[in-house]
Amino acid sequence: MATSTPTSHPLSEKTSHLEAQTPVAPAEAKAAQIPLKEFTIPTFPPEAFTAGLTTLILTSDIKMNEYQQLLALPHSVPKLPDSITNLTLELFSLGYPPGFLTDLGNALPGIKNLTIYSQLFAGTTAASKTDALAFLQGLKALKEIHFLDVFTPPGVLAEIGAALSSETVFTEISYTYRHSDPEFAKGLAVGDMSAFVRDGGKALRLAMQAPDVSAADEEDREGTEVGIFPVQNAGAMGGVVDRLVECGGGLVLLDVTVLEVGVKDVLVLLEACPKLKVLALSVSLEKGWEEVMNEVKGRLGAVESLELVGVPSSEAVETLKSQDEFLSAGVLGELGGEVKAVTVSVLRTRSESWSLESGKWTKV
């Protein structure tokens, strides 16, 4: 498989699992991964229609110097097994020819889980955007959608959010921070992300992942690409918070690490989303972790797993440098509620995790 999927993404777990498998006969396969050198999906063998195939991964193997030309050529989508419920589209950097996605959606009406990775999903033309939106509108059974390192012009993410089925209860927009690109943050359509806060939603991830420094990265010439810098955008964060207050009451998982939130915003979100069991936020640190822990203690409710990515002020940086440990068993013991696991970090660099076992907090 020709892909460079970062290990921090759920997609890497899917693909690495597939790579590790011993080849199986088509009649026994439950997943298929197909590299495409053009926008023609090969015909599936007859046995694929009776094997109970559930997962299809389409990976672009298109040469960049041929991509633009292929977008203007005819495409082909054959009949596909209607047992497929999981679809991944990865590395289609410039999008798809108009009509391709609509035809793909018509061939796979039972899709429940859609993952889009590393591309301009809506393409570069009005026709390709219309096709992308029509594709999503047609996926009536869709429960989960994951946009991983997907870039769009301003406004398009909002249209995508509006196009999703009312059945979609898990929405995700996640980015891997790119230290090599000084304009990276400006390319994120954070102002549109509130459209992914859904009425009746159960899980929402608006996340920023740290780059995988264990993997070879030709653009990391100095080997210093660690951590993240959440986007500071009060308007975008306010829009997300407002939507969560309006309709986030059913969420059990919430990750808003792509945007920096204030400590007071954390309290607003805890009150607005009382069913949360998993919570991850990038939070401003004016002085240090003590101020945050003092605010949230006794207010975590049903939260069992808490991750806080600290975005420190200059004063907090000096305080944190002097600390051997950010937290203590005593501080964690005062949190109350159902919390059993806590992780804190500074911009996802220096990290510290604690676990509650048999009534005792221990560092892990």
Protein Blocks (a to p, Z undefined) as FASTA:
>chain_A
ZZfbdfkbmklmmmmmmmmpccddfklpcbdcdddfbdcdcdddfklmmnopabdcdddf
bdfklmmmmmmpccddddddfkbmbdcdehilnopaehjlmmmmmmmmmbfbdcdehiaf
kljbfklmmmmmmmmmmmmmbmbdcdehiacdehjlmmmmmmpcfklmbdcddddddfkl
mklmmmpcfklmmmmpcghiabdcdddddddfkbccfklmnopagcjdddddfklmmmmm
mmmmmmmmmpcbdcdfkbccdfklmmmmmmmmmmbfbdcdddddfkbmmlmmmmmgoplm
mafbdcddddddfklmmmmmmpmbfbdfklmmmngpjbfbdcddehhiagcddddeehia
cdZZ
